[in-house]
Amino acid sequence: MGKGLLFFCCACCILVLTIINLSIGPIISGAASRFAGENLGTLNCKKLKDDLDVAKDTPGVDDDAIKYGPEYEYNACTREKGMHDLEYTAFIFDIVIGFVCGLIGLLHLFDLKKDFVTNTGLIGLVCGIVGFVLTFVYIIFNGLVYTTVYTDILKRDGDYAFAEKDGDDFKCLYFDNKFNTKSVYAKISDLGKKQYNYKYDWAKDIKVECKIDNWNTITACSGAEIPPGFKGQHATPSYSGCDYLYVNTDVQHDIENKDLSDRFLTTLILSLIVCLASIGLALFGFLLFRNPSDF
């Protein structure tokens, strides 16, 4: 397969995959904004940075309180806003270079404008490098948001449990640190799992008294592995017949959570392929620039 054909194939790959990304991208499609409840492009990260600086300058503030409080909020904001900006920038640029390089490559394949091959190679080299950088940075932001940003959906295991019996007490499954109040919530990367989407008759064999509807009872797990209300001498007597306690307050009746998670993951994977195609475009562009006769 000639270098010219490979150049054309890389451009077509970038174009086609980016068109798919434009249709499913979590930012462009509006899925991320619906989930976050606001436009990620207008987040005020500067205010959160000021809040972080104030917390760091305040004597006696625990390091973990800063790490899981204002520092997390600021990092989440910069990552979400960065992903928002890069999704538009990278995808639009990739569409342009895929179309332009693909069109020029097609013309050369039909033996048209052969004297322009040197310039075509140079265009491919530059566009491939810039496209790779933009897309790769987008992948980083996408991955960070996908794996580190918490939602407002309560975390539970595959059976919807959030606490298990430990002697006479109930131990929270997702307690992390007394300052990490987010640990009881699911991350975006968790949302593709069955327990965060519609599942028919999930509670058929679970006792009514083991299903917890009180949001405050469940979120108490963010402050202690065994909250006061889950200790044997203080636990609600009706819990005595339970081996696990289950989340019953925000059970999903649709697959919107899976849709959001799938959009992040699919866009991430397709963007990785676009990165590889951009490397190929730059490589074959360089080779054609050096030896135009190889087209």
Helices and strands as residue ranges (DSSP letters): H 3-24, H 31-36, G 40-42, H 45-57, H 63-68, H 70-109, G 114-116, H 117-148, E 150-154, E 161-166, E 169-172, E 185-187, G 188-190, G 194-196, G 208-210, E 211-212, H 215-219, G 220-222, G 228-230, G 237-241, E 244-247, H 256-290, G 292-294
